[in-house]
Amino acid sequence: MTQIEFILYPDGRVEERVTGVCGSDCKALTQAVEEKLGSVQATGPTQEQFQSTQIQQTVQGWS
C-alpha cells in the first residue's frame, strides 16, 4: 500500500515520507507535490528505493 506522510514543523518546513513504492517511482509520485510546496532542501532514499518490482505472469492452456 502506497502511503505519503507529511510532517509540518513550526518553522515552516515540511517533511514528506513515502512508503510502499519500489524503485524510482517515488520521484514521479511526489514531483507535483514538491513543485507546489517550494524548494526541496534534501532528499534521501529508503530501503524500498533499492527494491525492484516483481511481476509474475501465469500462462494457462499450453499443450
N, C-alpha and C positions, 0 to 999 in steps of 0.2 A: 504494500500500500504506500503510495506516494504521500509525503507529508511535508509541508512547508511551515516552519515555525518562525515567528518574528518576535524578537526581544527588543523592547523600547527602553532606552536608558534616559535618565533625567537630563543629560547634557545634549540630547537630540539624536544621538547615534541610534542606528537600527541594526541589529544583528539578525541575519537570516540563516536558518539551518534547514537543510533539505535532507530527508531520509527517504529510502525506498526507491532511489533512482540509481541504476548502474551505469558505469561508463561516463562518457562525456555528455550525456543527455541532460545533466543538471544545468549546465550553462545555458542551453537552449530554453529550458523550463523557466529559468529565473531572469533571463535577459530583459524582458519587457518590464518586470517589476523593478529591477535595478535602474533602468533608464528613468522611471518615474520618481524613484527615491532620490536620485542625485548621484554624486561621485562615490565610487567604491573605494574604500580605504585599504582593504585587504581581503584576500580570499585564501581558502585553504581546502585541500582535498579531504574527503572522508574515506574510510575503508571501502565504501561502496563504489567509489570512483574507479577503483582498480579491479572491480569485478566485471566480468563480461556477461552479457545477456545470453542465456541459452535458449535455443528454440528446438523443440522436439516435434518431429513430424512422424506420424504413423501412416503407413500405406497399407491398405487392405485390398484384397482381390487379386493378388499375384498368383498366377497359376504355376 
